[in-house]
Amino acid sequence: MPKIKDKFNLDGKIAIITGSSKGIGKAIAKAFAEFGAKVVISSRDQDACEKVVSEFKDVGLKAIAIACHVGNSDSRQNLIDKTIEACGGIDILVNNAATNPVYGPIEDAPEEAFDKIMNINVKAPWDLANKCLPTMKLRGDGSIINISSIEGEHPGYGLGLYSTSKAAISMLTKNQAKEWGNHGIRVNAICPGLIQTKFSSALWNDDNVMKHINKKLPLARMGQSDEIASIALMLASNAGSYVTGSLIVADGGYLISG
């Protein structure tokens, strides 16, 4: 019987992680690479991607840099084509890149903000997964991980459009899992709560917000990127081989706090 720790092995796997030049995406890429995967570092800025690749290679990790603006269809296709050209295929896709350009009442959000949020947060993950499907079907295996949010499970003031986009991602995940399981492809979502990243800095830099959060959360603290990366590692590897269509919440207990 294989050892449980061996189930986390990603040797020989090729993984694309969008938005991986910083924050949660970078932490996930590092975790995958530490367990043997060759990771594709991707964000809009090629120089930022190259910097992360250099950091990884300095400690013996396998990585390449391919810039991609996930809001652009041609750029998404280029990411898939260049990855297959360089690596021979794709085993893991992590749809991490997201945006939230507005904060406030839903009725005050401009139409342009709605379009941008839905294009990047919903359409891009849908399209990238579709583009990965043929190579995953050929391999008879694959893991797609969509980074959703607890905001998609529980409405909060000021984040209505972002919440709506993440609710859509959660349902997209379930449908992909249902339709693609017969190809050996697993699809899951991670729903983080407040994680200390640049993306969420407006919240955790606000002392009043943090006092409220620390008082409300059962764990009384915000999360860290590597805590999300650990979950992603399980879902990407054989450690999560019987998990598909799941929404895994990592929120310090926010959703049960009342």
C-alpha positions, -999 to 999 in steps of 0.1 A, spaced: 0 0 0 15 34 -10 23 59 18 -2 87 22 26 113 18 34 99 -17 -1 108 -29 9 144 -28 36 138 -53 34 159 -85 65 147 -103 62 151 -140 30 171 -138 25 204 -158 6 231 -139 -7 265 -151 -15 290 -123 -30 323 -134 -22 354 -114 8 336 -100 34 364 -98 22 372 -63 -2 364 -35 -22 332 -34 -13 323 -70 24 324 -62 20 304 -30 1 277 -49 28 276 -77 55 272 -51 37 244 -33 32 225 -66 68 230 -76 81 219 -42 62 186 -48 77 181 -82 55 198 -107 68 221 -135 48 252 -130 38 279 -155 40 313 -138 15 336 -155 3 372 -150 -1 402 -173 35 413 -167 62 391 -183 90 407 -162 71 399 -129 66 363 -141 103 360 -149 113 373 -115 92 346 -98 107 319 -121 142 331 -112 133 329 -75 120 293 -79 150 282 -100 174 296 -74 161 270 -50 159 241 -75 122 244 -85 110 239 -121 91 268 -136 86 288 -168 71 322 -174 43 329 -199 25 362 -196 -12 363 -200 -39 389 -197 -68 365 -188 -93 391 -199 -81 388 -235 -91 357 -256 -60 357 -278 -37 360 -247 -55 330 -231 -50 309 -263 -14 319 -263 -9 308 -228 -23 273 -236 -4 270 -269 29 280 -255 25 257 -225 18 227 -247 46 237 -270 71 240 -241 59 211 -219 39 187 -241 6 191 -223 -13 203 -193 -22 183 -162 -34 210 -137 -50 244 -142 -56 268 -114 -79 297 -123 -67 322 -97 -65 356 -115 -95 378 -105 -104 415 -102 -127 437 -82 -125 473 -94 -155 486 -74 -167 487 -38 -202 500 -29 -239 495 -36 -247 473 -67 -268 501 -82 -238 525 -82 -215 502 -102 -210 513 -138 -217 488 -166 -181 488 -175 -172 474 -141 -198 447 -144 -184 437 -178 -148 437 -165 -156 416 -134 -176 390 -154 -150 388 -182 -121 382 -159 -137 364 -130 -161 341 -149 -155 341 -187 -117 336 -184 -118 306 -161 -145 290 -183 -126 296 -215 -92 285 -201 -107 253 -188 -123 247 -222 -89 252 -238 -72 228 -215 -99 201 -220 -85 185 -252 -50 179 -237 -64 167 -204 -88 143 -223 -58 129 -242 -40 123 -209 -71 107 -194 -65 128 -162 -65 163 -150 -73 187 -121 -89 221 -125 -90 243 -94 -111 274 -95 -104 300 -68 -138 312 -57 -145 330 -25 -168 330 6 -182 361 -9 -199 338 -34 -215 319 -6 -225 348 17 -235 383 5 -216 411 20 -221 449 16 -201 466 -11 -189 435 -30 -221 426 -48 -207 422 -83 -176 404 -71 -198 381 -50 -220 374 -80 -190 365 -101 -177 341 -75 -211 325 -71 -210 319 -108 -176 303 -105 -188 279 -78 -217 267 -100 -194 265 -131 -171 243 -110 -200 218 -102 -211 217 -139 -175 211 -152 -170 183 -126 -203 167 -136 -196 168 -174 -159 160 -174 -156 134 -147 -159 106 -173 -126 119 -189 -108 115 -156 -109 152 -150 -116 165 -115 -129 201 -110 -130 218 -76 -131 252 -61 -115 268 -31 -135 295 -13 -110 316 8 -121 341 34 -99 371 42 -63 362 31 -34 386 37 -25 395 1 -21 428 -18 -56 421 -34 -72 423 0 -50 450 16 -77 476 17 -95 454 43 -66 442 64 -50 477 65 -82 491 81 -79 487 119 -116 489 124 -123 462 99 -96 439 115 -110 445 150 -144 434 138 -130 404 119 -108 392 147 -137 394 171 -162 377 147 -140 348 134 -137 317 155 -100 315 147 -97 353 154 -72 360 126 -69 364 88 -55 336 67 -22 333 49 -16 324 12 2 291 21 -29 279 39 -48 281 6 -18 265 -13 -20 235 10 -56 229 0 -48 234 -37 -19 208 -34 -44 182 -21 -68 189 -49 -41 188 -76 -26 156 -65 -37 120 -60 -44 129 -23 -76 144 -37 -83 117 -63 -119 111 -52 -128 148 -47 -146 165 -75 -174 191 -77 -165 203 -42 -163 238 -28 -138 238 0 -141 267 23 -111 282 41 -124 312 60 -114 308 97 -150 300 105 -166 331 90 -196 313 75 -204 296 108 -200 327 129 -235 340 125 
